Structures are given as structure tokens and as C-alpha cells.
Amino acid sequence: MKNLKKNVLLAMFVALGVVISPILRVEGCCPMQHFINITCAVILGPGYALGCAVMIALIRMTLMGIPPLALTGAVFGAGLSGLFYRWSKEKIIFAVLGEVIGTGIIGSIVSYPVMAYLMGRSGLTLFFYVPSFLLGTFIGGTIAFFFLGVLKRSKLLYRFKENL
């Protein structure tokens, strides 16, 4: 029953991520994806957050024609967000920091060869996507930080986790 609840919540995160990802989105900057990554990482953990990011990215790429940036810009941050949160003994700011480092720095740099060589985009440099990815992670991370902070203060965050 425990895994069923987690999988249902995961499916809800994926659906929500696909629906809200176009909000504030420009290529290389998708703050709502980062909000979902951090929230999922805090509530479900790093493995589920990574799976959620992959599923959202694949759906967005398939149905919305989003470039592979959806994948390279989500997976590193989602995984690190959950790991940093766990390693810090559940401090939300570290979940945000994991997303910023994972997506804003690692994901943006990994995006360069994917877009330049696999997608044939010209005029890119190694750090081309860093500013837009960092901007997206700061916006989404800030929203997630305040949202999760409210859940934590109201004890709902702990109740969610207890029921999983």
C-alpha cells in the first residue's frame, strides 16, 4: 500500500508538471519544472524526483515539441535536490540548492553538447544556457521554498510524509 500511495502521488506530480510547465516558460528557463522537482524531491525523495523529472521531460518533448533541454535541464537538479535534502537532515534550502547546482550549473553545461552536436544548433558556447537555467531555478526554487515552508509550518509536510 505504501508504494501505491507514492506512485499515485508521483503520477499527480507528473500530471501537474506537464500542465503547469508552460507557465513562465521560455527556452532554457522553465521555473515551474524546478518547483515540481524540488517539491517532489522533498515529499517523495531523490529517486522519485528523478523519475518524475524524466517522465515530465519525455511527455513535454513528445507532446509539446520541447527540445531535449527539458531532459538535460531537469534530471540533475531533481536528483541532487532530493539528495541534498536528505543529506542536510531535511532542510528545504538545501533541496533548493541541489536544484540550482544540478540544473543551473550541471544541467546547463550538459545541455551545450546535446543542443550543439545532437540538435545541430550553432552559435552556442559551453556556458550558453547557464544564465537562463539559473534564472529558472531561482524562480522555481523560490516558489518551492515558500510553498514547502508553509507546508512545514502548518505541519502538513510531515503529515504527507507520514501517510506515505
URZIUR-V554166 format. One record per helix or strand of 3 or more residues. SS is the DSSP state (h for helix, s for strand). FROM is the first residue (numbers start at 0). TO is the last residue. If there is no record, write none. Layout:
SS | FROM | TO
SS | FROM | TO
This chain:
h | 1 | 19
h | 30 | 43
h | 45 | 63
h | 68 | 71
h | 74 | 86
h | 91 | 117
h | 129 | 152
h | 155 | 162
